[in-house]
Structure formats: structure tokens, C-alpha cells
Amino acid sequence: MTSIQEQDKRKGGRPPAGRVRKLSKSVTVKFSKPSYEALRLRARKANRKLAEYIRESALNGEVVSGHNAETIAIAKNLIGMANNLNQLTKLSHQRGFHETHVYVVDLLRRLKAILGEYRQASPKSKPCGIGRKEDAT
């Protein structure tokens, strides 16, 4: 081998003609049992090995854009209010519901306002159970 070929080999350059480069990166991905079974079924239907199916899906699939900043802000508000509601529920069990009633009603009013904003922002996709007439808070 010439010194240029040796340098290319040390630097990770092209392998000499006639040799195939081995795969050098492996990735471990963990799936839940239902997801794993669904992937296995899809791979079997596509007549592919599971690794081939996942690789082709990842490389040939389309990436769907995530949520916008407004939706993320609304979700964070809802999570924060849910945590507050949980804390108030624990407090009401300790001290009695009448002492925390005002806080709970205010929290529910704010939750209703945020859900109203969410409905206006995305009228196409309503979460299940929102907008029913029996939800009179």
C-alpha cells in the first residue's frame, strides 16, 4: 500500500477499491410492548426484517411538524393548573373542602377560559369530552 492509501485509511477515507466498508454505527431504540408488536406485524406484512423495516421507515418517512409555540404554552398552563388542582384537592382533604372551595372555583374558571382559547385556536381537533353540554362549570 502506498503512503497516501495508508493516510486515507487512518483518516477514515475511502477504503481501497474492491473492499466494502462495514457498518460502524449501531443504535438502540426501546419500544413499549404494544409498539414493538405493531412494528413486528408491519414488518412481516411488508416482507421485511424488523431492522430493515425500521431503517426504511426512518429514512423514507416524512417528519410531521410538532406543535406550535401557542399550543405548547397552553399545554404548559394546563399541566400547571392540573398540578395546582391536585395540590388543592390534597389540601381540601386535610383541612376540609370549604376552606379551599374559593381556590378550586377560581382554578376551574381559569381552566375553562384556557380551554375556550384552545378551542378557538384549533376548531378542527377538539379533545374528547370537551364541549359537551353536561360540562357546566
C-alpha positions as CSV (number, residue, x, y, z in Angstrom):
1,M,0.0,0.0,0.0
2,T,1.3,3.5,-0.8
3,S,1.6,6.1,1.9
4,I,-1.4,8.0,0.5
5,Q,-3.6,5.0,0.8
6,E,-2.3,4.4,4.4
7,Q,-3.1,8.0,5.3
8,D,-6.6,7.8,3.8
9,K,-7.2,4.6,5.7
10,R,-6.1,6.2,9.0
11,K,-8.2,9.3,8.4
12,G,-11.3,7.3,7.7
13,G,-11.1,8.0,4.0
14,R,-12.4,5.7,1.2
15,P,-11.4,2.1,1.5
16,P,-9.3,0.7,-1.3
17,A,-11.1,-0.4,-4.4
18,G,-12.8,-3.8,-4.1
19,R,-13.4,-3.6,-0.3
20,V,-16.7,-2.8,1.2
21,R,-16.9,-0.6,4.3
22,K,-18.6,-2.2,7.3
23,L,-21.5,-0.6,9.1
24,S,-19.9,1.2,12.0
25,K,-22.8,2.8,14.0
26,S,-25.5,0.9,15.9
27,V,-28.4,2.5,17.6
28,T,-30.5,1.0,20.4
29,V,-34.1,2.0,20.5
30,K,-36.6,0.9,23.1
31,F,-40.3,0.4,22.3
32,S,-43.2,-0.4,24.5
33,K,-44.6,-4.0,24.1
34,P,-47.6,-2.9,22.0
35,S,-45.5,-0.6,19.8
36,Y,-42.9,-3.4,19.3
37,E,-45.6,-5.9,18.4
38,A,-47.2,-3.4,15.9
39,L,-43.8,-2.9,14.3
40,R,-43.2,-6.6,14.0
41,L,-46.6,-7.1,12.4
42,R,-46.0,-4.2,9.9
43,A,-42.5,-5.6,9.1
44,R,-44.0,-9.1,8.5
45,K,-46.7,-7.6,6.2
46,A,-44.0,-5.7,4.3
47,N,-42.0,-8.9,4.0
48,R,-39.0,-7.3,5.7
49,K,-36.9,-7.9,8.7
50,L,-37.7,-5.7,11.6
51,A,-34.4,-3.8,11.4
52,E,-34.9,-3.3,7.6
53,Y,-38.5,-2.1,8.2
54,I,-37.4,0.4,10.9
55,R,-34.5,1.7,8.8
56,E,-36.6,2.2,5.7
57,S,-39.4,3.8,7.6
58,A,-37.0,6.2,9.3
59,L,-35.1,7.1,6.1
60,N,-38.1,7.3,3.7
61,G,-40.7,8.6,6.1
62,E,-41.9,12.2,6.4
63,V,-41.4,14.2,9.6
64,V,-44.6,15.7,10.8
65,S,-44.1,19.1,12.4
66,G,-44.6,19.4,16.1
67,H,-46.9,21.7,18.0
68,N,-46.5,25.5,17.6
69,A,-45.5,27.7,20.5
70,E,-49.1,28.7,21.3
71,T,-50.2,25.1,21.7
72,I,-47.1,24.3,23.9
73,A,-47.9,27.3,26.1
74,I,-51.5,26.2,26.5
75,A,-50.4,22.7,27.4
76,K,-47.9,24.0,30.0
77,N,-50.7,26.1,31.5
78,L,-53.0,23.2,31.7
79,I,-50.3,21.0,33.3
80,G,-49.5,23.7,35.9
81,M,-53.2,24.1,36.7
82,A,-53.7,20.3,36.9
83,N,-50.8,20.2,39.4
84,N,-52.4,23.1,41.4
85,L,-55.8,21.3,41.4
86,N,-54.1,18.1,42.7
87,Q,-52.4,20.1,45.5
88,L,-55.7,21.8,46.4
89,T,-57.5,18.5,46.4
90,K,-55.0,17.1,48.9
91,L,-55.3,20.3,51.0
92,S,-59.1,20.1,51.0
93,H,-58.9,16.5,52.3
94,Q,-56.6,17.7,55.1
95,R,-58.4,20.9,56.1
96,G,-61.9,20.5,54.7
97,F,-63.3,21.4,51.4
98,H,-65.0,24.7,52.5
99,E,-61.6,26.3,53.2
100,T,-60.3,25.6,49.6
101,H,-63.6,26.0,47.8
102,V,-62.8,29.5,46.6
103,Y,-59.4,28.5,45.2
104,V,-60.9,25.5,43.4
105,V,-63.7,27.5,41.8
106,D,-61.1,30.1,40.6
107,L,-58.9,27.4,39.2
108,L,-61.8,25.8,37.3
109,R,-62.8,29.2,35.9
110,R,-59.2,29.8,34.6
111,L,-59.2,26.2,33.2
112,K,-62.4,26.9,31.3
113,A,-61.0,30.1,29.9
114,I,-57.9,28.4,28.6
115,L,-59.9,25.6,27.1
116,G,-62.1,28.2,25.3
117,E,-58.9,29.8,23.9
118,Y,-57.7,26.4,22.8
119,R,-61.0,25.6,21.0
120,Q,-60.7,29.0,19.2
121,A,-57.1,28.3,18.2
122,S,-57.8,24.8,16.8
123,P,-61.5,24.3,15.9
124,K,-60.8,21.2,13.9
125,S,-59.4,19.0,16.7
126,K,-61.4,19.0,19.9
127,P,-60.2,16.7,22.7
128,C,-62.8,14.1,23.6
129,G,-65.3,15.3,26.2
130,I,-64.8,19.0,25.7
131,G,-67.7,21.0,24.6
132,R,-70.4,18.6,25.8
133,K,-73.5,20.3,27.3
134,E,-73.2,18.5,30.6
135,D,-69.9,20.2,31.3
136,A,-71.4,23.1,33.1
137,T,-68.6,24.6,35.2
